[in-house]
Amino acid sequence: MDSDLVMIKVACILQYGSHSKKRPDNLVIGRTYDHHVYDLVEVGVENLRTMESFTYDKKLSPKEGSKPFIAFIGEGFETVEKLKHLKEVLLDLFRGEVVENLNLAGVDRAYVCTALSATKVFFTHSALRLKKSGTVVPRMELVEVGPSMDLVVRRHCLPNESLRKEAMRTSRNKPKKKEKNVKKDVIEGKIGNVYIPDQKVLQQTIANVLSDYLRGLNEDLIKGNFDIVYEVIHYNEKTKDS
């Protein structure tokens, strides 16, 4: 494989398959950054089942271009260095185009990776079947449509530390969005102030109390302000007391 040719094509991820007596059914997956090889993972493919070997309802066949779920099962993906690295590479390999909005009705398949040991991962491709559950949320079933295989991690090359920092660096010129009325506390964490516009509760209360009195007033008085209304009512109360 000519790595320089790959860099010229500006490929962000590469795959290379080979077979030899020393490393049978070998697959190398790598990522690139800025015309450099970023990292590499070498796996051996075992117990391969092709898509043609699976029998299922063809209506469940995943549609071309649909976004998949990607599930990683097993604590090895969080604790074993090789599997953590493989997880990162597989996520970049299968995630496809990054989109802001996603119609869940169009999600019809899933990639499931299960850690069987510190070096072996079972990989399978399944279609999603939705069934009635008696609730608003349907019950979801996985139907294997292939391919499926065991991936045995042989060798892996982590990115150079300086190259990793370069790849993870964000633009300094991009201003951070300022959060208004928000402060951070060591104990309580993120604290925000919520401002609610004046609900005019006092005026509404007075209006409700005076509604019975306003029924007997003429139209001109109703269109006036509450100060006039209050003076009229106050005068009536004084008259009653006298």
N, C-alpha and C positions, 0 to 999 in steps of 0.2 A: 504493500500500500504506500503510495506516494503522499506523505503528509503535507508536503508543500503544495501539491495540487489541490488538496482539500482546503488549505488555507486560502488559496487564490479564489476558490468558489465561495468564500465567506460562509462556510458551514459552521453552525454553532454546536452541532453534535454529529458524531460519526460512529459507524458500526463496521466491523470487519470480521468476517467469518473465515475460519481456516480449519484444516484437519490434518493431523500428523500422528505418528505413533506415540510420541511423547505427550501430546496434548490433543486427544481426539475431540471432534465436535466442539471446537473452540470458538468463542465469540468475545470480541473486544468492543466495549462501548466507551466512548470518550467524549469529552466536551472541549470546546476551544474558546479562547478569548483573545481578542486583538491580534489575530493571526498567530497565536501560540496554542500549543496543546495545554489545556487547563488541567485535566485529570483523566485517568484511565481506569477501567475496571474490566478484568478478564474473568469470564465464567465458562464453565463447561456445561453443555446442554445434554441432559439425560432424560430418558423416558418421554420422548417427544411424541405427542399426538397431534396430528394435523387437523385442520378444520373439516376436511372431507371424512374423517373417521368418526365424527359425532353425528348422531341422529336426533333431530329435533324438528319442531314445527317451523317451517321456513318463514312464517309470518313474524317470528321472533328475531329474524336476522337483523343485526344492527345496521342502521342506515349510514351511508357514507357521509362523513363530516360531522357526525353527532359527537357530543362531548361525553367522555366516559367518567364514571366514578373510579377512583383509585383507592383501594383499601390495603393497608398493611397490618397483618395480624401477627402478634408475637412481640414480646418485650425485647427480643434480640435486635430489632430495628432501632431501639433506643439505647442499648447497652453495648453491643458488639460493633467495633469500629468498621469492620468490613461490610456488615449489613447496613450500617448507617450510611456509609458511602454509596452502596448499591441503591439504597432508597432514594438518595438525592439524584442520582443519575437516571433512574427509572422515572422519577417524577418529571424531569426535564424532557425525557424521551417521549412520554405519552401525553403530556398535558396539552400539546398543540397550541393553537392561537389563544392568546389571552383576551378574554372578553369581559366587559363590564356587567352585562345583563345576560341571564340564562333562563330559557324556558324549560322548566322541569319536565314538562310533557315530552320534550325532545331527548331527554336523557334515557337511553335505552340499553346501555351496556355498562359493564364494570370490569376492571382489572383487579384481580385479587392476588395478593402476594402473602404467602404464609411462611414464616420462619420455622423450618423443621429442625434446624440445628444451628451451630455458630457459623457454618459455612454453606448450608444448603437452604434454598428457598423454593417452594412450590409456587409456580406462576400459572394462572389460568385466566381465560377470557370468557366471560359469561354475559348472557342477555338477561334483561330485567323483565319479569312478568308480574303485572299488577293484578291482584285478586281482591274480591270483596272481603272486608273484615268486619262488617257490621258497624263501623264507625266512619267518620269523614275521611280518615287517613287509610288508604288502601294497604293491603298486605303485600309485601314484596317478596318475590322468589327469584333465585338465581338459577338459570338454566345454562349449563356449559355448552358453548358453541365452538370452542377451540380458537386458537391452539392452546395446548397446555404442556408444561414441561417442568423439569427440575433444573434449577440454576445453581451450580456449585461454584462458589467464589474461589478462584485460584490465586490470582495476584491482583493487586490494586495499587495505583500510584496516586497519592494525594497531591493536590495543587501546591506549588511553591508558596511559601508564606507571603512573600512580597507580591506575587501575582494574585494571590487571594485578596490581599488588601486593596490592590488596584481594581480588581473586579467588583469588590463590595463597596467601593467608594461612591458616594453620591455627589451630585453637583453642589459646590459651595455657593455658586451664584443663585441657586434656586432658593428664594426666601421661604422660611417656614411660616406656615399659616398661623397667625396670632389668634390665640383663644381668648376671647373677651370674658371678663368676670369669672375667671378660673384660676385657682391657685392649688398648689400641691402641699400636702401635709405628710410628715413622716409617719404619723400614726393612722390618720384617717384616709390617707391617699389623696385622690383627686377630689377637690371640693369646688363646686360651682354655685354661682348666685343666679337665681331665676327671677327676672323682673316681669311682673304682671301689670298690664295697663290698668288705669283707674276704672273700677267697675261701677262707680257712682252708686254705691250701695246705700249711702245715707239719703241721697235724693230719691231713690226708688222707695225707700221706707217711708219717707215723708209723703210721697205721692200716694202710697197705698193708704196711709192713715187719713189723708185729707180727701180721699175719693168720695166718701159719704157726704162730706160737707159741700163738695164742688157740684153735686147734683142739683142743688137748689139755686146755684148762682147762674146768672145770665151768661150768654156766650162771650160777651166782651170781657167779662171777668175771668173766664176760663182761659182765654188766650193771653191773659196777663201773666206776670211772674208770681212766684210763690210769696214774695214779700207782701204784695197787695192782698193775696188770699189770706195770709196769716193775720194781717191787720183787721180784715173784715171779721174773721172768726174770733179774734181776740175781743173785738168790740161786741160781738154777739154774746160772748161768755160774760162780759161785764154787765151787759143789759139783763141777762138772766139772773145774775147774782143780786142785782139791785131790785 
